[in-house]
Each structure stands twice: as C-alpha cells, then as structure tokens.
C-alpha cells in the first residue's frame, strides 16, 4: 500500500495500527523521496535477519538445516 505524505500525517495512528495488525508495510510517498512504515516487531525481525545473514557461514547452515528431513534431526 502506498499513501501520500499528507494522508500519512492525517492518519498516522491508523497507519501505525494497520501495519502492526497486518504486518504489511506502508510506503509513504513524499515530494522528493519515499519512506516505509513498519511495525516495531517487523523491524526487529528485519534487523535479526540481517544480523544472522552477516554471520559467516550462517546462510549455508540455514540452507543445510532446511534441506535436512525432520526425521534426521537430533533431539535433545
């Protein structure tokens, strides 16, 4: 969803509630550039994903784990 900046200003609380409930970002179209409104929990998820992908070997480890059948996984 994209909204104009003046609409975002008028409906800020509604927009915050919307992204928090739906987990769908809202693009706010400004006069010279755009911004994205995300819920705090979605932003935290983005940050965590970026961190995990920055750890050397983590991406490959995740791919290997996803390819491993559940029956072959060790149980604690």
N, C-alpha and C positions, 0 to 999 in steps of 0.2 A: 504494500500500500504506500502511496506517495501523497503527501499533503503539502500545501503551500505554507510558507513560514507564518503568514498572518493567521491561518487556520490553526496551526500548531500553538501559537500564542494564545488564541482564544479558547482552545480546547486542551490545554496541557494536562490537566488532571485526568480527563477522559482518555487521552492518549496514553498516559502512564498506566492507567488501569487496563487499557486494552492490550498493551504489549506484555504486561505482567500476567494477564489471564490467558492470552492466546499464544504467547511465545513467538509471535510473528513481529518482526521489526517494522518500524515505520520510517520511511525515508522522508525527511523534511527538506523541501526544495527551497533554497534561499535564492537571493538575487544573483549572487556570484558563485555560490557553491552549495553543495548539499551536505546533510548530516544524517546520521541514523540514530533512532531512538530504540534502545533495547532495555529489557528488564534487567534488574541487577543480577538476578540468578543466571540469565542467559549470558551476560557479560562475564560473570565469573567462570562459566563453562568455556567460553571462548578463550579466556586467559589460561585456564588449566590445560586446554587442548594445545595451545601454542607452546606452553611450557613443556608438556610431555613430548611434543614433536621436536623440541630443541635439544632434548637429551640424546646424546649419541647412541645409536642402536635401538632406541625405543620404538621407532616406527616399524623396524623389521621384527622386533619382538612381538609387537601387537599383531602384525600380519601373521606371524607364525602361530600365535595363540588362537587367532580367529580360524585358521585352517586346521587346527587340531580338533578331531572329534571329541565330544564331551566324555565319551567312554574312556579315552586315553589320558584324560587329565587326572593328576594326582589329587587325592582328597586328604585333607588334614586329619 
